[in-house]
Amino acid sequence: VIMRITLQVLPLLLLFITLPYSIVHQFSIFEVLLVISGLFVLRTILVFYGLGARAKDKRVILETISISHYVEKVRWCFDYLDIPYIEEENVGILGIFLLGRTVPQLNIPGMGSGVTIGNSSDILRYLYGQHCLDEKLGPFLRPTHLSLSLEKKFDQLGVDIRRFCYFTLFSNSQNPIVHQGLMQAWGLYQPNIPQWQKLLLKLLSPVFVKLLTNRLKVTAEESERSLENAHKIIEEVESLLSDGRKFLLNTPQPTYIDFHFCSMVAVMTNPQSYGGRIFAQEPKTVAEYLSVVEPWNEEVRKIEESVAGKFIINVYKTFRMTTVQKSD
C-alpha cells in the first residue's frame, strides 16, 4: 500500500542520496541524464513488480488515520457487519501532505492492481452493492431517500465539528496537555503506524498545523459559524427522535445512517468503545486532553445532556463492539 515503505520508494530514496553528494561532486549534463534515465527505468520496473504483487494480494485493506469522523463511520460498519478487512493506520493528514488524498481509502483485490475507493459514502455504496441480497447486511446498508438526505447533512456536520476541534487544539496548543492530545489525534502513540511516519509528524507538525489552518479555514470566526451549524443539524436529529423512535429511520435495528451520525459527534463525546478494536489499549480520542479547555467542556456537556447525545451514547454502548449477527 502506498503509505507504507515499499520497493516503489527506492528511486525516491536514491534521488535524496544524490542531493548531498552533489555538494562535493559537480554532475555533468550526461551524468544527470544518466541518473534520471536510470531512476525512470528502475521506477518502471518496480511499478510493474508492485502491480504483480498486488494482483496476488487478496486482502481487503482499509487505509485510515487513527481518529477521524469518516474513518470511524466506515470502520464501524465493517466491524458491525463482520466483513473481513485489514486496517492500515497512517499519521493524520500525511496522505494530504505527501499524496494529495484523504482517508478512508478502501483497497479491493482484483484484476491488475485492484480497485481503490475513496470517500466514506462511496465505500458504503460499494458494500451495499456487494451485500444487497443478504437478509441482514442488505437492510443495514440500503440507502433510502431520507438516509441520503441525512447523509449530506451529517457529512457537513463532520466538517463543522472537525473545524471546531482543530481550532480548539490549535489555539490551545501552547498547553502541553493539549499539544499531546493533538499528537494523539494524529497517531503518534498508535503502535501500528510506521516509525518513519511518526518521525515526519514530529518534524513537520508545525507545517501540518499551518497547512490545515489554511486549507480548512480554521479560524475563530469560521469555528463559531461551524459550531452554530452543527447545533442546527443536531437539533434536526432531535426532532426526528422526538416521536420516540429507536433509530433515525424508524427501523427495528440500526442502519448505517445511525452509525454515520454517531461517528460524526463521537470525537467530542468520547464514548468508551470509540474506534472498536483499534483503540483497545490506547486513549480513545483527544477529548480527555481537551478537558482542560472550558469552552470545549461546555460544548461537550450540551451534547451529552441532549436527546441526541444520549442517543449517541446508547448506540455506541449497544452496537460498537458487537455484530449484526449477534445483536438479534
Secondary structure, DSSP 8 states (H G I E B T S, - for coil): -TTS--GGGHHHHHHHHHHHHHHHS---HHHHHHHHHHHHHHHHHHHHHHHHHHHH----EEEEESS-HHHHHHHHHHHHHT---EEEEE-TTHHHHHHS--S-EEEE--STT-EEEESHHHHHHHHHHHHTTSTTHHHHH---HHHHHHHHHHHHHHHHHHHHHHHHHHHTTTSHHHHHHHHHHTTTT-TTS-HHHHHHHHHHHHHHHHHHHHHTT--HHHHHHHHHHHHHHHHHHHHHHTT--SSTT--SS--HHHHHHHHHHHHHH--TTTTGGGGTTS---THHHHTT-HHHHHHHHHHHHSHHHHHHHHHHHHHTTS-TTT--
